[in-house]
Amino acid sequence: MRSSSLRSLSLVLAVGGVLIPAAAAAQTGNQSDVTGIPITTSSVVSPVFSVSVGGAVRVITFVTPQVAQSYQQTSARVNAELASQTFTERSGVRPPPATQNLVYEVAAGGSTSADAANRLVAILTSNNASTAAITDAQAFVESFRGLLAKGIAMDPRFFNSLTATQLANAVAAYNAFVDSSTEAFLAAPPPELGTIRSVLLQLTAR
């Protein structure tokens, strides 16, 4: 059985303390969906996201400026903690400095993020190199790349569709990567995976 702690994000997607079921948060099957997640109006059961459905397009936004502002503040805090290597996971564990620096380089975007993303993919696929795992690792890292920078830069007075969509995609891509990873990899994952999971949990918590 796979690690329940690593898979906990597959249970719900929460932003501002309001939950969206996994059915609305996880991508299954249709990789061509422009949002990366098969959300329909009927599957959204919380006021966190507003989802407009038109043909093949799913437009996801934060439902209020207050939710957007909270997300922006959390993005700024997490970004600063990773940059100063003071980020602490919910368990109380502080990831190694090199791990924090790599996750920061990817999530903060910028000129070094492409190289950092490649290094992160290599770490996530070491001893976990099935075709599915490699593909999902690449998609996961790309969805996470620049996530904090976009959260910091957004204007919380508006509904920020690009930022909300990237957050939802990052959670869905995390779930897909964990699901396609080997039991051996999940039994002893690299610290980078746990750090990213903790970042996502903080971004999706109230």
DOSE-600889 format. One line per field, with one value per residue (C-alpha): residue in one letter; x, y, z. Coordinates in steps of 0.1 Angstrom, whole numbers, plus 5000, padded with zeros to 4 digits. Example, Ala and Ser with C-alpha at 12.3 -4.5 7.8 and 13.67 -1.06 7.14 Angstrom:
<recs>
aa = [A/S] $
u = [5123/5137] $
v = [4955/4989] $
w = [5078/5071] $
</recs>
This chain:
<recs>
aa = [M/R/S/S/S/L/R/S/L/S/L/V/L/A/V/G/G/V/L/I/P/A/A/A/A/A/Q/T/G/N/Q/S/D/V/T/G/I/P/I/T/T/S/S/V/V/S/P/V/F/S/V/S/V/G/G/A/V/R/V/I/T/F/V/T/P/Q/V/A/Q/S/Y/Q/Q/T/S/A/R/V/N/A/E/L/A/S/Q/T/F/T/E/R/S/G/V/R/P/P/P/A/T/Q/N/L/V/Y/E/V/A/A/G/G/S/T/S/A/D/A/A/N/R/L/V/A/I/L/T/S/N/N/A/S/T/A/A/I/T/D/A/Q/A/F/V/E/S/F/R/G/L/L/A/K/G/I/A/M/D/P/R/F/F/N/S/L/T/A/T/Q/L/A/N/A/V/A/A/Y/N/A/F/V/D/S/S/T/E/A/F/L/A/A/P/P/P/E/L/G/T/I/R/S/V/L/L/Q/L/T/A/R] $
u = [5000/5014/5024/4992/5011/5024/4990/4970/4967/4947/4919/4908/4919/4914/4919/4909/4898/4870/4873/4868/4865/4893/4870/4873/4909/4925/4931/4921/4921/4917/4951/4938/4917/4930/4928/4944/4915/4880/4859/4823/4798/4782/4814/4823/4808/4825/4826/4864/4866/4842/4843/4829/4824/4822/4829/4863/4874/4873/4880/4889/4891/4894/4858/4866/4894/4898/4907/4931/4947/4952/4968/4991/5002/5009/5029/5050/5057/5066/5088/5107/5111/5125/5148/5162/5162/5139/5109/5095/5071/5039/5056/5082/5109/5131/5142/5179/5192/5200/5164/5149/5171/5161/5124/5127/5145/5117/5087/5101/5105/5132/5163/5175/5142/5145/5178/5164/5133/5155/5175/5143/5129/5161/5157/5121/5128/5160/5150/5116/5121/5091/5077/5046/5066/5090/5061/5042/5073/5080/5043/5043/5075/5064/5031/5049/5075/5069/5038/5050/5061/5027/5009/5030/5026/4988/4965/4941/4914/4907/4899/4933/4923/4959/4970/4940/4944/4981/4974/4948/4970/5000/4979/4965/5000/5013/4986/4993/5030/5025/5000/5025/5055/5069/5063/5100/5103/5074/5088/5119/5111/5137/5132/5122/5089/5080/5090/5068/5039/5042/5043/5012/4994/5003/4991/4958/4952/4933] $
v = [5000/5034/5060/5076/5107/5113/5106/5128/5156/5132/5133/5169/5202/5230/5267/5291/5261/5250/5216/5204/5166/5146/5141/5177/5180/5151/5146/5112/5103/5134/5150/5175/5194/5229/5232/5199/5189/5177/5202/5206/5230/5201/5188/5220/5219/5248/5286/5287/5284/5297/5275/5286/5258/5265/5237/5222/5252/5252/5287/5285/5316/5324/5332/5363/5388/5378/5342/5355/5378/5350/5329/5358/5363/5326/5325/5354/5338/5304/5320/5340/5309/5288/5315/5319/5281/5284/5266/5240/5212/5206/5177/5201/5188/5214/5202/5202/5236/5222/5208/5242/5260/5237/5239/5277/5280/5261/5277/5312/5311/5333/5326/5296/5278/5258/5242/5237/5221/5196/5188/5182/5159/5139/5135/5125/5098/5084/5048/5057/5057/5040/5058/5069/5082/5102/5118/5126/5140/5163/5175/5179/5200/5222/5228/5237/5260/5296/5289/5311/5339/5340/5339/5369/5390/5386/5414/5401/5426/5403/5367/5355/5327/5318/5316/5296/5272/5267/5258/5233/5218/5215/5195/5173/5168/5159/5132/5118/5116/5098/5074/5064/5061/5028/5014/5014/5051/5061/5040/5062/5093/5121/5151/5173/5154/5159/5196/5202/5183/5205/5237/5226/5218/5253/5269/5251/5255/5284] $
w = [5000/4991/5016/5030/5040/5005/4990/5014/4989/4967/4992/4989/4974/5000/4995/5023/5044/5021/5005/4969/4966/4949/4919/4912/4921/4902/4866/4852/4816/4795/4793/4767/4792/4792/4830/4837/4859/4848/4868/4860/4876/4893/4909/4926/4961/4978/4973/4969/4931/4905/4874/4841/4816/4779/4754/4762/4783/4821/4836/4873/4895/4932/4941/4962/4966/5002/4992/4966/4992/5016/4989/4980/5016/5020/4987/4999/5033/5019/4992/5018/5041/5013/5001/5036/5042/5072/5058/5082/5073/5093/5110/5124/5102/5084/5050/5042/5029/4995/4992/5002/4977/4948/4956/4959/4925/4908/4926/4924/4886/4871/4850/4870/4872/4840/4851/4886/4872/4852/4884/4903/4877/4878/4916/4914/4887/4903/4911/4898/4861/4845/4814/4833/4863/4841/4822/4853/4871/4841/4842/4879/4881/4852/4869/4901/4884/4891/4913/4942/4920/4903/4936/4949/4917/4913/4921/4948/4939/4909/4905/4890/4868/4858/4894/4906/4876/4882/4919/4909/4882/4906/4931/4903/4889/4923/4927/4893/4899/4933/4917/4889/4912/4924/4959/4965/4957/4979/5008/5008/4989/4984/5007/4978/4973/5010/5009/4978/4993/5024/5003/4985/5018/5031/5000/5001/5039/5055] $
</recs>
